Structure formats: C-alpha cells, structure tokens
Amino acid sequence: MPRTNELTLLPKLPLLITESADEFDALRDAFEQEIKPRGIIERIYVLDISAIVWEILRMRRCKVVIINLALRSALQSLLKQLLRQPGQYEYDVEDEAQTLAQSWFTVQEAKKQVSEILSRFDLDESAIEAEAIRKSSADLELLDRMLASLETRRNKAWLRCRISGQLGAATAGERGPHH
C-alpha cells in the first residue's frame, strides 16, 4: 500500500530523516498481510502496531549505537587504569591512553598493543564493551524502560486488533452472505 493517505485518520508515520519510508512500508505491508484488516478500525490497529514495532526496532538500534559511541571513552578509562605503574598518577598516562584509544579504531598495531595490555590483566576486548555499557548504563536503562513501554503498547494493540477481528468476523457471519 503506498504512503498516500486516502483517510486523514491514517497519518503518515513521522520517520527520522535517516530512516527509509520503503522499509517502513514493507513492515506495515507485512503486518497487513498477516492481520488482513477488514475495516478502518483494523487498519488503524495495523498502523499502530507497525509504528510501535518500528519504534521498538529504532530503540534497539539506538542501544547498540550508544554502546559503540562509548567505546573510545571506555577504552581510554581502562588504559589509564592499566598503564599506570605503582606511584604514577592517572595524568602521567593520560596522553598515552588517549592516543592509543583513538588509534585503536583505525590502526592495526594499536589494536594489537591494546590487546597485549589487556591480556596482561587476563582481559580481552569484552572488558572494553563492559566498560562502555557501564558508562552508558543510565542511557541504556532509559531505553530499556522505553522499550518495555513500547512492547506493552504493541501487545495491547495486537490484542485489540485480534478482538476487533473476532468481533468483525462474528458480525459479518450474523449478517449472512448477502449483506
């Protein structure tokens, strides 16, 4: 179904400029194929479910991006802890940690060096991920709450759609085949 709105009750979903209208339409079309809406109420439910599922997918992508964005800072924090020798202060290794953390993303030798430093403490790259998650925990917790709310809304919309479909089928059956 194209994104034209023959009814003002079926508004276009406000997509982010980075999101694909074609991908949203494909998702909505898949729900329409599954649910087979028979009237305006069921079509609204299909649009609601599609929009909610789209938001859920967006929030899940955001969680990954938030963690990825925290990786450099997490690595720098870890390196400041691991590079420091007894009697040294954090600022003594700050420049080295910053340079190595920045280079880790693009320079293979830096990646190898970080791996060696981590292995001296029985750590691997999962320590970087853990630190990134720890540093992002407040943001991730907020997204988790938003996801839980969206999932509840999706489940309720799905239930309303199912009930509406059963009522619609019962009403159609009562009227008989000639109506």
Phi, psi and omega per residue, in radians:
M1 nan 2.188 -3.139
P2 -1.157 2.860 -3.063
R3 -1.390 0.311 3.066
T4 -1.381 2.604 -3.106
N5 -1.942 1.740 3.077
E6 -1.298 -0.306 3.093
L7 -2.184 2.369 3.122
T8 -1.223 -0.221 3.088
L9 -1.273 -0.237 -3.130
L10 -1.979 1.383 -3.084
P11 -1.266 2.761 3.036
K12 -1.227 2.498 3.095
L13 -1.264 2.302 3.082
P14 -1.280 1.732 3.131
L15 -1.504 2.604 2.987
L16 -1.195 2.697 -3.097
I17 -1.129 -0.305 3.129
T18 -1.565 -0.070 -3.054
E19 -1.755 2.685 -3.060
S20 -1.680 2.119 3.060
A21 -1.089 -0.635 3.131
D22 -1.104 -0.696 3.124
E23 -1.175 -0.696 3.088
F24 -1.127 -0.785 3.135
D25 -1.031 -0.687 3.115
A26 -1.115 -0.713 3.098
L27 -1.105 -0.856 3.139
R28 -1.068 -0.729 3.128
D29 -1.083 -0.683 3.111
A30 -1.095 -0.713 3.091
F31 -1.174 -0.664 3.102
E32 -1.108 -0.691 3.100
Q33 -1.112 -0.688 -3.111
E34 -1.263 -0.804 -3.005
I35 -1.528 -0.572 -3.109
K36 0.944 1.142 -3.098
P37 -1.083 2.441 -3.088
R38 -1.844 -0.209 -3.108
G39 -2.691 -3.081 -3.061
I40 -1.097 -0.680 -3.118
I41 -1.111 -0.807 3.130
E42 -1.188 -0.567 3.081
R43 -1.152 -0.673 3.089
I44 -1.130 -0.728 3.097
Y45 -1.079 -0.721 3.114
V46 -1.075 -0.758 3.117
L47 -1.129 -0.741 3.095
D48 -1.044 -0.831 -3.127
I49 -1.096 -0.753 3.128
S50 -1.066 -0.790 -3.130
A51 -1.130 -0.720 -3.139
I52 -1.160 -0.778 3.122
V53 -1.105 -0.684 3.095
W54 -1.045 -0.769 3.112
E55 -1.125 -0.671 3.101
I56 -1.066 -0.804 3.126
L57 -1.091 -0.686 3.104
R58 -1.079 -0.813 -3.119
M59 -1.118 -0.669 3.112
R60 -1.139 -0.708 3.072
R61 -1.103 -0.711 -3.131
C62 -1.070 -0.685 3.123
K63 -1.010 -0.787 -3.134
V64 -1.127 -0.763 -3.123
V65 -1.120 -0.718 3.125
I66 -1.037 -0.762 3.121
I67 -1.151 -0.792 3.122
N68 -1.047 -0.673 3.127
L69 -1.165 -0.461 -3.124
A70 -1.530 -0.094 -3.054
L71 -1.071 -0.788 -3.096
R72 -1.102 -0.815 3.119
S73 -1.086 -0.701 3.126
A74 -1.109 -0.788 3.135
L75 -1.110 -0.728 3.127
Q76 -1.078 -0.749 3.103
S77 -1.071 -0.796 3.122
L78 -1.074 -0.794 -3.117
L79 -1.102 -0.656 3.102
K80 -1.073 -0.640 3.107
Q81 -1.262 -0.754 -2.996
L82 -1.424 -0.503 -3.129
L83 -1.403 -0.394 -3.080
R84 -1.193 2.233 3.081
Q85 -1.593 2.794 3.090
P86 -0.942 2.308 3.129
G87 1.568 -0.196 3.105
Q88 -1.530 2.663 3.050
Y89 -1.710 2.792 -3.117
E90 -1.009 -0.704 -3.111
Y91 -1.141 -0.342 3.101
D92 -1.150 -0.495 -3.102
V93 -1.968 0.067 -3.044
E94 -1.052 -0.808 -3.125
D95 -1.101 -0.764 3.133
E96 -1.103 -0.760 -3.138
A97 -1.120 -0.726 -3.136
Q98 -1.133 -0.797 -3.139
T99 -1.115 -0.790 -3.127
L100 -1.156 -0.718 3.126
A101 -1.116 -0.713 3.120
Q102 -1.171 -0.744 -3.097
S103 -1.252 -0.452 -3.088
W104 -0.925 -0.551 -3.077
F105 -1.326 -0.435 -2.988
T106 -2.238 -0.320 -3.047
V107 -1.954 2.062 -3.086
Q108 -1.041 -0.669 3.139
E109 -1.114 -0.664 3.104
A110 -1.157 -0.698 3.107
K111 -1.064 -0.735 3.114
K112 -1.135 -0.752 -3.139
Q113 -1.094 -0.752 3.112
V114 -1.103 -0.739 3.124
S115 -1.032 -0.729 3.117
E116 -1.148 -0.733 3.113
I117 -1.085 -0.817 3.140
L118 -1.070 -0.743 -3.083
S119 -1.142 -0.464 3.080
R120 -1.075 -0.382 -3.122
F121 -1.962 0.367 -3.106
D122 0.973 0.699 3.100
L123 -2.080 2.863 3.021
D124 -2.431 -2.914 -3.073
E125 -1.100 -0.339 3.092
S126 -1.117 -0.420 3.072
A127 -1.147 -0.615 3.099
I128 -1.156 -0.794 3.114
E129 -1.055 -0.783 -3.131
A130 -1.054 -0.758 3.129
E131 -1.165 -0.665 3.102
A132 -1.122 -0.714 3.106
I133 -1.159 -0.747 3.125
R134 -1.057 -0.794 -3.120
K135 -1.148 -0.463 -3.084
S136 -1.762 0.127 -2.967
S137 -1.007 -0.637 3.139
A138 -1.141 -0.774 3.113
D139 -1.155 -0.714 3.139
L140 -1.158 -0.649 3.109
E141 -1.112 -0.737 3.097
L142 -1.069 -0.794 3.118
L143 -1.106 -0.657 3.098
D144 -1.097 -0.707 3.086
R145 -1.134 -0.727 3.108
M146 -1.107 -0.734 3.106
L147 -1.093 -0.754 3.132
A148 -1.073 -0.723 3.108
S149 -1.118 -0.785 3.120
L150 -1.104 -0.718 3.140
E151 -1.143 -0.632 3.070
T152 -1.147 -0.787 3.103
R153 -1.070 -0.740 3.111
R154 -1.055 -0.803 -3.113
N155 -1.113 -0.702 3.108
K156 -1.169 -0.727 3.119
A157 -1.116 -0.726 3.111
W158 -1.075 -0.756 3.121
L159 -1.110 -0.781 3.113
R160 -1.069 -0.693 3.130
C161 -1.125 -0.759 3.128
R162 -1.118 -0.751 3.120
I163 -1.121 -0.782 3.124
S164 -1.045 -0.729 3.123
G165 -1.112 -0.695 3.120
Q166 -1.184 -0.729 3.114
L167 -1.137 -0.741 3.128
G168 -1.085 -0.716 3.136
A169 -1.167 -0.706 3.130
A170 -1.143 -0.744 -3.134
T171 -1.146 -0.738 3.119
A172 -1.089 -0.686 3.130
G173 -1.172 -0.629 3.136
E174 -1.174 -0.614 -3.085
R175 -1.302 -0.364 3.132
G176 1.542 2.976 -3.028
P177 -1.286 -0.273 -3.041
H178 -1.603 -0.065 -3.139
H179 -1.682 nan nan
